[in-house]
Amino acid sequence: MPAEQTGYFSGGATLGAALTGLVAAPWLDRFNRRSALLLLLSLRFTLLMACAVTSSRDWLLPLFVLSGCVAGPLGAVVMAAVLDLVPPAERGRRLAYVTMAFSLAAILIVPVALTLAQWWGWQSPFLLLGGCGLLLALLAALCFPSLPVQRVAGNRVGELLGSPLCQGALLVLSLQMFGHFLLIPHFAAYFQFNLAFPRTGIPTLYLCGGLASMATMRLCGRWIDKGQALATSLVTSLLLLTLTWAGFAAPVGVPVILLFTLFMALSSARSSTTLAITAAIPAPHQRAAFLSLQGTVTNVAAALGSLLSARYLVSQPEGALQGFAELAWINIACGLMACGGVWLLIRGLTPTQDNNKPESGRARQGSQ
């Protein structure tokens, strides 16, 4: 498969997650979080295991996309459960841990999958991930607490879509994700063929990026809990944009291992900070719906970024990707607009402490 076509797999899966997230948004808050989590976990990882038994790319792509479809509602339920369980004063750190786990999995999946595919064939990554996911579903059945449904009259999705805070949050996140996915699906090919980085060293790159991401997300979570959300968001965003300029838009020769490590650390910190800020927007009975809508728009943005970059980039005969610098400039423009959006969001949020107390009668959109 040509290197530039890898974006079709990630783009198709994220687009599928976006569509199912949109369809599921009105319904997710009507079910016990635990029951929904177990069903979605089992379905997601069963489909991943099914990818291993296909012998044709014609079947591999749709199965992979179907597994991605389940990921949208699954992510919304997981994050809604976290918000239900964690008090507002601790959300920065706790959400950093959850985001850290998501980011670490996304970072490590590339070197692990490449290594397994080299040793035991391309089916082995799907078998390992599917098996581990089904084991996780079993552990969740044994350990995850029951979170009963909160019955509140009204149109959850309609209220959310009519909220300026919700609209602003979705716009900020989609700008960040679109810019991010213009670049990230093609890093392995870009480093290998454009920067002459050895393929055998790519797992080391992702390991360094994962460790650095864990450290920065933990640090940013502490800053957010101390009331420094705006400063944290702006600092990480501007540093990331500067690095993107120096490393990709107008390369100045930054060493690959330093470039990738800092890029992943700063992008993960920016994402976790933005998610912690937007988590303050929905009322308790709107959380899964909001997070599902959030997943939809971010997945659409990520899919568009992946697909458009796959269409725009051209592989040279020696494998180098032509057009990467132009994509980096678009990434920078998206990041600058998102910075302004975060500033407006924080100004619009009302710092109350009722978001985990629906019985108070004061829990509403924009509370923290």
Secondary structure as GFF3:
##gff-version 3
##sequence-region A 1 368
A	DSSP	three_ten_helix	3	5	.	.	.	ID=ss1
A	DSSP	alpha_helix	6	24	.	.	.	ID=ss2
A	DSSP	three_ten_helix	28	30	.	.	.	ID=ss3
A	DSSP	alpha_helix	33	53	.	.	.	ID=ss4
A	DSSP	alpha_helix	57	85	.	.	.	ID=ss5
A	DSSP	three_ten_helix	88	90	.	.	.	ID=ss6
A	DSSP	alpha_helix	91	120	.	.	.	ID=ss7
A	DSSP	alpha_helix	123	143	.	.	.	ID=ss8
A	DSSP	alpha_helix	156	161	.	.	.	ID=ss9
A	DSSP	alpha_helix	164	183	.	.	.	ID=ss10
A	DSSP	three_ten_helix	184	186	.	.	.	ID=ss11
A	DSSP	alpha_helix	187	189	.	.	.	ID=ss12
A	DSSP	pi_helix	190	194	.	.	.	ID=ss13
A	DSSP	three_ten_helix	199	201	.	.	.	ID=ss14
A	DSSP	alpha_helix	202	225	.	.	.	ID=ss15
A	DSSP	alpha_helix	229	244	.	.	.	ID=ss16
A	DSSP	pi_helix	245	249	.	.	.	ID=ss17
A	DSSP	alpha_helix	256	278	.	.	.	ID=ss18
A	DSSP	three_ten_helix	284	286	.	.	.	ID=ss19
A	DSSP	alpha_helix	287	312	.	.	.	ID=ss20
A	DSSP	beta_strand	314	315	.	.	.	ID=ss21
A	DSSP	beta_strand	321	322	.	.	.	ID=ss22
A	DSSP	alpha_helix	324	348	.	.	.	ID=ss23
A	DSSP	three_ten_helix	358	360	.	.	.	ID=ss24
###
